[in-house]
Amino acid sequence: MKKINTKTKMSAIFALCTSSLISCGISFNLAAENINVYSATELQNALKNANSGDEIIVYPGTYIGQKGLANSGSSPAHFYSDRSGTASNPIVLRSYAKSDKQTLRGENVDSGYILYLTGDHWLIKDLKFKTAQKGIMLEGANYNKIDNIEVSDIGAEAVHFRKSSSYNKLTNCFIHNTGKRSGKEGFGEGVYVGTHNGHESATLDSSNYNLIGGCTIGPNITAETFDVKSGTKGTVIESNYLSGKGIIGTSGNPAADSFVDLKGTDVIVRYNKMDWENDNNLAHAIFTYQEHRSSNIYDNEFVLRSSSPIFKILEETVHAKNNIRLDSGTKVVEATYQLNKMDDQLDSSIEQAYQGPYACFDELTNGCGSTPSETDPEDPTNPETPTNQDDDSANNTDPTGCDSTISINWNSKTEITLSGATCIDFGQNLSGENVQFWDSDTNPSCDFRGSISSIDGSGSVEMTSKYTSSNGFTGTILQLASNNSCSYIKVRAY
């Protein structure tokens, strides 16, 4: 295994300082190493022996992990680690170049976990995981961050937090093509939190306060995109794009016909877009089972079959607010009696701070919910990637045509008056982000109707009714052109 061994160098510096009675005035982690790996065997060894602060860098190579104690160090795992970092010195696992993500593979979709982690304080990023029964499995693993990864072609669930795995974050992921085992498509969840043990209200698995944000989950997730089990607490699902295309519906065993199944408590589901993508097996968006106790579900967007409800509620209080349907449907719950199990007052005691904005998986051409680019994007951190510092106008146009510009705070519903101004500036790139427009609440004298388009990027929408939204903008500045002389509108980007 080739590595840059910082341990030897640091030991020599330490010996020099102490032997000469010189105060070197430096501090470092003597155990930390940069470990470069080029094969599955080298990667397995690096994972088994990692120390706090180590950075395991996966160079271009073939990474098909062999299971077993003599290989990965774990019977079910293709790649495994029980090592832990610390909050200040996490263990890092990443591809050498973000623009050339390496793929960790299993042998087939019928057995094994691609990556099995039982340690704490890892940062795993810029990698792909394919071809095993399960993708990424965390057991008793806490405070880990998994970012900008792709998981696909999996026999069962893609990512699973269980056996008291808490305070983990899965962000900017792209998960698709799960449930590949023949006849067992009902076990192909996108993200699974907790442990299955029938339908019990007792605390089964305290995998608490895990967060999933900025992910695109689907298409071809055969079971639910999210399954949050009984006994878990405080799961946050925010700013994700969920596709219903490919779900099995009631024809599978077990059946799966919703985006999100909630059996845990104190769950937060916010700022997501759930799109059925014309798959008739999707019966409702969110299903709360009898083990469910409380959740805040707000500011989500739904595209469903017009006859489908947003909720099927068995138990118990669903605090739902500002959820918007972008289709022509109006049905909120499956049956009228279920309205008694919900209200429109959020429970402030279970709220958690928003962790966005999110970039989405970087190979999705136009952000969350779009399609991957045909070629990998250039990585400016890769020394082999050419840059042209002299041309800063290739992807941006001069924002001409703005009489003046109004600055808009991020993730804040803002009433604006366009009198004397035709442009709004969000201060950060809108690529992959949701931008919403409403009729004004404070100025009911008229309703803005007209076109809204990016002038330093791409994307446009027409405001023809009281509400519209888009996640197809890029750039930071939007120009609003009224066709009815009304200058009042409310906006938000998140």
C-alpha positions as CSV (number, residue, x, y, z in Angstrom):
1,M,0.0,0.0,0.0
2,K,1.5,3.3,-1.1
3,K,1.2,6.1,1.5
4,I,2.6,9.5,2.5
5,N,3.7,8.5,5.9
6,T,3.5,11.6,8.1
7,K,4.0,9.6,11.3
8,T,7.7,9.0,10.6
9,K,8.2,12.7,9.7
10,M,6.4,14.0,12.8
11,S,8.4,11.6,15.1
12,A,11.6,13.0,13.7
13,I,10.6,16.6,14.2
14,F,9.5,15.8,17.7
15,A,12.8,14.1,18.5
16,L,14.7,17.1,17.2
17,C,12.7,19.6,19.2
18,T,13.1,17.6,22.5
19,S,16.7,16.7,22.1
20,S,17.8,20.3,21.4
21,L,15.6,21.8,24.1
22,I,14.1,24.0,21.5
23,S,10.5,25.1,21.7
24,C,9.2,24.4,18.2
25,G,5.9,26.2,18.7
26,I,3.9,23.7,16.7
27,S,1.1,21.2,17.4
28,F,0.1,18.2,15.4
29,N,-1.6,14.8,15.6
30,L,1.3,12.3,15.6
31,A,-0.9,9.4,14.6
32,A,-2.5,11.1,11.5
33,E,-1.5,9.8,8.0
34,N,-2.5,10.4,4.4
35,I,-3.0,6.9,3.1
36,N,-3.1,6.5,-0.7
37,V,-4.8,3.3,-1.9
38,Y,-4.9,1.8,-5.4
39,S,-6.7,-1.5,-4.9
40,A,-9.4,-3.2,-2.9
41,T,-7.0,-5.0,-0.7
42,E,-5.1,-1.8,0.1
43,L,-8.4,-0.1,0.9
44,Q,-9.6,-2.9,3.2
45,N,-6.3,-2.7,5.1
46,A,-6.5,1.1,5.4
47,L,-10.1,0.9,6.8
48,K,-9.2,-1.8,9.3
49,N,-6.2,0.2,10.6
50,A,-7.3,3.8,10.4
51,N,-6.6,6.2,13.2
52,S,-8.1,9.6,14.2
53,G,-7.2,12.3,11.7
54,D,-6.2,9.8,8.9
55,E,-7.2,10.6,5.3
56,I,-7.8,7.6,3.1
57,I,-7.5,8.7,-0.5
58,V,-8.9,6.3,-3.1
59,Y,-6.9,6.6,-6.3
60,P,-8.2,5.3,-9.7
61,G,-8.3,1.5,-9.5
62,T,-10.6,-1.5,-9.2
63,Y,-12.4,-1.8,-5.9
64,I,-14.4,-5.0,-5.7
65,G,-14.3,-6.0,-2.0
66,Q,-14.1,-9.6,-0.9
67,K,-16.2,-10.4,2.2
68,G,-14.8,-12.3,5.2
69,L,-12.7,-11.8,8.4
70,A,-9.5,-12.5,6.5
71,N,-10.4,-9.9,3.8
72,S,-12.5,-7.0,4.9
73,G,-12.5,-7.9,8.6
74,S,-16.2,-8.6,8.7
75,S,-18.3,-11.5,7.5
76,P,-21.0,-9.5,5.7
77,A,-18.9,-6.6,4.5
78,H,-17.0,-5.9,1.4
79,F,-15.4,-2.9,3.0
80,Y,-15.5,-2.5,6.8
81,S,-14.2,-0.4,9.7
82,D,-14.8,-0.3,13.4
83,R,-12.2,2.5,13.9
84,S,-13.2,6.0,15.1
85,G,-12.0,9.5,14.7
86,T,-12.8,12.5,16.9
87,A,-14.9,15.6,16.4
88,S,-11.8,17.6,15.7
89,N,-9.9,14.9,13.9
90,P,-12.4,12.8,11.9
91,I,-11.2,9.9,9.6
92,V,-11.7,10.9,6.0
93,L,-12.5,8.5,3.2
94,R,-12.6,10.1,-0.3
95,S,-11.7,9.8,-4.0
96,Y,-8.5,11.4,-5.1
97,A,-10.4,13.7,-7.4
98,K,-14.0,14.8,-7.0
99,S,-14.2,14.8,-10.8
100,D,-13.1,11.1,-11.0
101,K,-15.1,9.4,-8.3
102,Q,-14.1,5.8,-7.6
103,T,-16.7,3.1,-7.2
104,L,-16.6,0.6,-4.3
105,R,-18.4,-2.6,-5.4
106,G,-19.7,-5.8,-4.0
107,E,-19.9,-9.0,-5.9
108,N,-23.6,-9.3,-6.6
109,V,-27.0,-7.9,-5.4
110,D,-27.8,-10.9,-3.3
111,S,-25.3,-10.6,-0.5
112,G,-23.2,-8.4,1.6
113,Y,-22.8,-4.7,2.5
114,I,-20.6,-2.5,0.3
115,L,-19.5,-0.3,3.2
116,Y,-20.1,-1.4,6.8
117,L,-19.2,1.2,9.5
118,T,-19.4,0.7,13.3
119,G,-17.1,3.6,14.2
120,D,-17.7,7.3,14.9
121,H,-16.6,10.6,13.4
122,W,-16.0,9.7,9.8
123,L,-16.2,12.0,6.7
124,I,-17.0,9.9,3.6
125,K,-17.4,11.8,0.4
126,D,-17.0,11.9,-3.4
127,L,-17.4,8.1,-3.9
128,K,-19.8,5.7,-5.6
129,F,-21.2,2.4,-4.2
130,K,-22.7,-0.4,-6.3
131,T,-23.7,-4.0,-6.5
132,A,-24.4,-5.6,-3.2
133,Q,-27.5,-6.6,-1.1
134,K,-27.1,-3.4,0.9
135,G,-25.2,-0.2,0.1
136,I,-23.9,1.7,3.2
137,M,-24.7,0.1,6.6
138,L,-24.1,2.0,9.9
139,E,-24.4,0.1,13.1
140,G,-23.6,1.8,16.4
141,A,-22.0,4.5,14.4
142,N,-22.3,8.1,15.5
143,Y,-21.5,11.6,14.3
144,N,-20.5,10.5,10.8
145,K,-20.9,12.7,7.7
146,I,-21.6,11.1,4.3
147,D,-21.6,13.7,1.5
148,N,-21.7,13.8,-2.3
149,I,-22.0,10.1,-2.9
150,E,-24.0,7.9,-5.3
151,V,-25.5,4.5,-4.3
152,S,-27.1,2.4,-7.0
153,D,-27.8,-1.2,-8.2
154,I,-28.5,-2.5,-4.8
155,G,-30.4,-5.6,-3.9
156,A,-32.2,-4.2,-0.9
157,E,-31.9,-0.8,0.9
158,A,-29.2,1.8,-0.2
159,V,-28.3,3.4,3.1
160,H,-29.3,2.1,6.6
161,F,-28.8,3.7,10.0
162,R,-29.5,1.1,12.8
163,K,-28.5,-0.3,16.2
164,S,-28.3,3.1,17.9
165,S,-26.6,5.0,15.1
166,S,-27.2,8.6,15.9
167,Y,-26.3,12.2,14.9
168,N,-25.2,11.1,11.4
169,K,-25.7,13.3,8.3
170,L,-26.3,12.0,4.8
171,T,-26.1,15.0,2.4
172,N,-26.1,15.7,-1.4
173,C,-26.5,12.0,-2.2
174,F,-27.9,10.4,-5.4
175,I,-29.7,7.1,-4.7
176,H,-31.4,5.0,-7.4
177,N,-32.0,1.5,-8.7
178,T,-32.6,-0.4,-5.4
179,G,-34.6,-3.5,-4.7
180,K,-32.8,-5.5,-7.4
181,R,-33.3,-8.9,-5.8
182,S,-35.9,-10.9,-7.7
183,G,-39.1,-11.3,-5.8
184,K,-37.8,-9.1,-2.9
185,E,-38.4,-5.6,-4.3
186,G,-40.4,-4.6,-1.2
187,F,-37.1,-4.3,0.7
188,G,-35.6,-1.8,-1.7
189,E,-35.8,1.4,0.4
190,G,-33.7,4.4,-0.4
191,V,-32.9,5.4,3.3
192,Y,-33.8,3.2,6.2
193,V,-33.7,4.5,9.8
194,G,-33.9,2.0,12.7
195,T,-34.7,-1.7,12.9
196,H,-37.6,-3.7,11.7
197,N,-39.3,-5.9,14.3
198,G,-42.9,-6.1,13.2
199,H,-45.2,-3.2,14.2
200,E,-44.4,-2.4,17.9
201,S,-44.6,0.9,19.7
202,A,-41.9,-0.1,22.2
203,T,-38.5,1.4,21.8
204,L,-36.7,-1.0,19.4
205,D,-33.7,1.0,18.2
206,S,-32.6,4.4,19.4
207,S,-31.0,5.5,16.1
208,N,-31.8,9.2,16.8
209,Y,-31.3,12.6,15.3
210,N,-30.0,11.5,11.9
211,L,-30.3,14.0,9.1
212,I,-30.8,13.4,5.3
213,G,-30.6,16.6,3.2
214,G,-30.1,17.7,-0.4
215,C,-30.4,14.2,-1.8
216,T,-32.0,12.9,-5.0
217,I,-33.7,9.6,-4.3
218,G,-35.0,7.8,-7.3
219,P,-35.9,6.8,-9.9
220,N,-36.4,3.1,-9.5
221,I,-36.5,2.9,-5.7
222,T,-38.8,-0.1,-5.5
223,A,-39.9,0.5,-1.8
224,E,-40.2,3.7,0.1
225,T,-37.6,6.4,-0.4
226,F,-37.6,6.8,3.4
227,D,-38.6,4.3,6.0
228,V,-38.3,5.6,9.6
229,K,-38.9,2.8,12.1
230,S,-40.5,2.6,15.5
231,G,-38.2,3.6,18.4
232,T,-36.2,6.2,16.5
233,K,-36.4,9.8,17.3
234,G,-35.7,13.2,15.7
235,T,-35.0,12.1,12.1
236,V,-34.8,15.1,9.8
237,I,-35.6,14.8,6.1
238,E,-35.1,18.2,4.4
239,S,-34.6,19.6,0.9
240,N,-34.6,16.3,-0.9
241,Y,-36.1,15.4,-4.3
242,L,-38.0,12.1,-4.2
243,S,-39.1,10.2,-7.3
244,G,-42.0,7.7,-7.2
245,K,-41.0,6.2,-10.6
246,G,-40.4,2.5,-10.2
247,I,-42.1,1.9,-6.8
248,I,-43.7,-1.5,-6.6
249,G,-47.1,-0.5,-5.0
250,T,-49.3,-3.1,-3.5
251,S,-48.2,-5.9,-5.8
252,G,-45.0,-6.5,-3.8
253,N,-44.5,-8.2,-0.5
254,P,-44.2,-6.2,1.6
255,A,-46.2,-3.6,-0.3
256,A,-44.7,-0.1,-0.8
257,D,-46.9,2.7,-2.1
258,S,-45.7,5.9,-0.4
259,F,-42.6,8.1,-0.5
260,V,-42.2,8.2,3.3
261,D,-43.3,5.7,5.9
262,L,-43.2,7.1,9.5
263,K,-43.2,4.9,12.5
264,G,-40.7,6.9,14.6
265,T,-41.4,10.0,16.6
266,D,-40.4,13.7,16.5
267,V,-39.7,13.5,12.8
268,I,-39.2,16.6,10.7
269,V,-40.1,16.5,7.0
270,R,-39.6,19.9,5.3
271,Y,-38.6,21.6,2.0
272,N,-38.8,18.4,0.0
273,K,-40.3,17.9,-3.4
274,M,-42.1,14.6,-3.9
275,D,-43.0,13.8,-7.6
276,W,-44.9,10.6,-8.5
277,E,-43.6,10.8,-12.1
278,N,-46.8,9.2,-13.4
279,D,-46.3,6.0,-11.5
280,N,-49.7,4.7,-10.6
281,N,-48.3,2.4,-7.9
282,L,-47.7,5.6,-5.7
283,A,-50.9,5.8,-3.7
284,H,-50.1,8.6,-1.2
285,A,-47.1,10.6,-0.3
286,I,-46.7,10.1,3.5
287,F,-48.0,7.2,5.6
288,T,-47.9,7.3,9.4
289,Y,-48.3,3.9,11.0
290,Q,-49.8,3.1,14.4
291,E,-46.3,3.4,16.1
292,H,-45.9,7.0,14.9
293,R,-46.2,9.6,17.6
294,S,-45.4,13.1,16.4
295,S,-43.9,14.9,13.4
296,N,-43.6,18.3,11.8
297,I,-44.3,18.2,8.1
298,Y,-44.2,21.6,6.4
299,D,-43.1,23.6,3.3
300,N,-43.1,20.5,1.1
301,E,-44.1,20.4,-2.6
302,F,-46.1,17.4,-4.0
303,V,-46.8,16.3,-7.5
304,L,-49.3,13.5,-7.2
305,R,-52.0,11.8,-9.2
306,S,-54.9,14.3,-8.8
307,S,-57.0,11.8,-7.0
308,S,-54.3,10.8,-4.5
309,P,-54.1,12.2,-0.9
310,I,-50.9,13.6,0.6
311,F,-51.4,11.7,3.8
312,K,-52.6,8.3,5.0
313,I,-52.6,8.7,8.8
314,L,-53.1,5.9,11.3
315,E,-51.3,7.5,14.2
316,E,-50.9,10.1,15.7
317,T,-50.5,13.9,15.5
318,V,-49.1,15.1,12.2
319,H,-48.4,18.8,12.5
320,A,-48.7,19.9,8.8
321,K,-48.3,23.4,7.5
322,N,-47.7,25.2,4.2
323,N,-47.5,22.0,2.1
324,I,-48.3,22.7,-1.5
325,R,-49.6,20.6,-4.3
326,L,-48.4,21.4,-7.8
327,D,-50.9,19.1,-9.4
328,S,-54.6,19.7,-9.6
329,G,-55.4,17.6,-6.6
330,T,-56.8,18.8,-3.3
331,K,-57.2,15.7,-1.3
332,V,-55.3,15.9,2.0
333,V,-56.0,12.6,3.7
334,E,-57.2,9.2,2.6
335,A,-60.2,9.2,4.8
336,T,-62.0,12.0,6.5
337,Y,-61.6,10.6,10.0
338,Q,-57.8,11.0,9.6
339,L,-58.2,14.8,9.8
340,N,-58.6,14.3,13.6
341,K,-55.1,13.0,13.7
342,M,-53.5,16.2,12.3
343,D,-53.3,20.0,12.9
344,D,-51.6,23.0,11.4
345,Q,-49.6,24.0,14.4
346,L,-46.0,23.0,14.4
347,D,-44.6,21.5,17.6
348,S,-41.7,23.9,18.4
349,S,-40.3,21.5,21.0
350,I,-39.2,19.0,18.3
351,E,-37.8,21.5,15.8
352,Q,-34.2,21.4,14.8
353,A,-32.1,24.1,13.0
354,Y,-32.1,23.9,9.2
355,Q,-28.7,22.5,7.9
356,G,-29.0,23.8,4.3
357,P,-28.6,25.1,1.7
358,Y,-27.5,22.0,-0.1
359,A,-25.5,21.7,-3.3
360,C,-27.1,18.3,-4.4
361,F,-24.9,15.6,-6.0
362,D,-22.5,17.4,-8.2
363,E,-23.0,15.1,-11.3
364,L,-26.7,16.0,-11.5
365,T,-26.7,18.5,-14.3
366,N,-29.3,20.9,-13.0
367,G,-29.4,20.1,-9.3
368,C,-31.6,17.8,-7.3
369,G,-34.0,15.8,-9.4
370,S,-32.2,16.3,-12.6
371,T,-30.2,13.8,-14.7
372,P,-26.5,13.1,-14.4
373,S,-24.1,14.9,-16.7
374,E,-22.6,12.9,-19.5
375,T,-19.1,13.9,-18.5
376,D,-17.8,14.5,-15.0
377,P,-17.5,18.2,-14.1
378,E,-14.1,19.6,-13.7
379,D,-12.8,19.7,-10.2
380,P,-10.9,22.9,-9.4
381,T,-9.2,21.2,-6.4
382,N,-7.6,18.6,-8.8
383,P,-4.2,19.9,-9.9
384,E,-4.6,18.2,-13.2
385,T,-7.7,20.2,-14.0
386,P,-6.9,23.1,-16.3
387,T,-8.3,26.5,-15.3
388,N,-8.6,29.8,-17.1
389,Q,-8.3,32.6,-14.6
390,D,-8.4,35.2,-17.3
391,D,-11.9,34.4,-18.5
392,D,-14.5,35.0,-15.7
393,S,-17.4,35.6,-18.1
394,A,-17.8,32.2,-19.8
395,N,-20.8,31.1,-17.6
396,N,-22.2,34.5,-16.5
397,T,-23.8,37.3,-18.5
398,D,-23.7,40.9,-17.6
399,P,-26.9,41.6,-15.6
400,T,-28.0,44.5,-17.9
401,G,-31.6,45.5,-18.0
402,C,-32.0,45.9,-14.2
403,D,-33.1,49.4,-13.3
404,S,-32.0,48.4,-9.7
405,T,-31.8,45.2,-7.7
406,I,-33.5,44.1,-4.5
407,S,-31.5,41.8,-2.2
408,I,-33.4,38.8,-0.8
409,N,-32.5,36.9,2.3
410,W,-32.1,33.2,1.8
411,N,-34.9,30.8,3.0
412,S,-37.1,33.8,3.9
413,K,-40.5,34.5,2.5
414,T,-40.1,38.1,1.4
415,E,-42.7,40.6,0.3
416,I,-41.3,42.9,-2.4
417,T,-42.4,45.8,-4.5
418,L,-40.8,46.1,-7.9
419,S,-41.5,49.8,-8.2
420,G,-38.1,51.2,-9.3
421,A,-36.6,47.8,-9.5
422,T,-36.9,44.9,-11.9
423,C,-34.4,42.4,-10.5
424,I,-34.0,40.4,-7.3
425,D,-30.6,39.0,-6.0
426,F,-30.5,36.0,-3.7
427,G,-26.8,36.3,-3.0
428,Q,-25.9,32.7,-3.9
429,N,-26.3,30.4,-6.9
430,L,-29.8,29.0,-7.4
431,S,-28.6,25.8,-9.1
432,G,-30.6,22.9,-7.7
433,E,-32.4,25.1,-5.2
434,N,-36.2,25.7,-5.0
435,V,-37.5,29.2,-5.8
436,Q,-41.1,30.0,-4.9
437,F,-43.3,32.9,-5.9
438,W,-46.7,33.8,-4.4
439,D,-49.3,36.6,-4.8
440,S,-48.6,39.3,-2.3
441,D,-50.3,39.0,1.1
442,T,-49.8,42.6,2.2
443,N,-50.7,44.3,-1.2
444,P,-53.9,42.7,-2.4
445,S,-54.7,45.5,-4.9
446,C,-53.2,43.5,-7.7
447,D,-51.4,40.2,-8.4
448,F,-48.1,40.1,-10.4
449,R,-48.4,38.2,-13.6
450,G,-45.5,37.9,-16.0
451,S,-42.2,36.2,-16.7
452,I,-39.3,35.5,-14.3
453,S,-35.9,34.6,-15.7
454,S,-32.3,34.4,-14.7
455,I,-30.1,37.0,-16.3
456,D,-26.7,35.7,-15.0
457,G,-27.5,32.0,-15.5
458,S,-30.3,30.0,-17.0
459,G,-34.0,29.2,-16.3
460,S,-37.3,30.9,-16.5
461,V,-41.0,30.5,-15.4
462,E,-44.3,32.2,-16.1
463,M,-46.3,33.5,-13.2
464,T,-49.9,32.8,-14.4
465,S,-51.6,32.0,-11.1
466,K,-51.3,32.7,-7.4
467,Y,-48.3,30.4,-6.9
468,T,-45.5,28.9,-8.9
469,S,-42.1,27.4,-8.2
470,S,-39.0,26.1,-10.0
471,N,-35.7,24.3,-9.2
472,G,-34.4,24.9,-12.7
473,F,-32.7,28.3,-12.2
474,T,-29.0,28.9,-12.1
475,G,-27.2,32.1,-11.4
476,T,-28.0,34.5,-8.5
477,I,-30.1,37.3,-10.1
478,L,-33.7,37.0,-11.5
479,Q,-35.4,39.6,-13.6
480,L,-39.2,40.0,-13.2
481,A,-41.2,41.4,-16.2
482,S,-44.8,42.2,-15.4
483,N,-47.4,41.9,-18.2
484,N,-50.2,43.5,-16.1
485,S,-48.4,46.5,-14.5
486,C,-48.5,44.9,-11.0
487,S,-45.3,45.2,-9.0
488,Y,-46.3,43.2,-5.9
489,I,-45.0,39.7,-5.3
490,K,-43.7,37.4,-2.5
491,V,-40.6,35.2,-3.1
492,R,-38.4,32.7,-1.3
493,A,-35.4,30.5,-2.3
494,Y,-34.2,27.6,-0.2
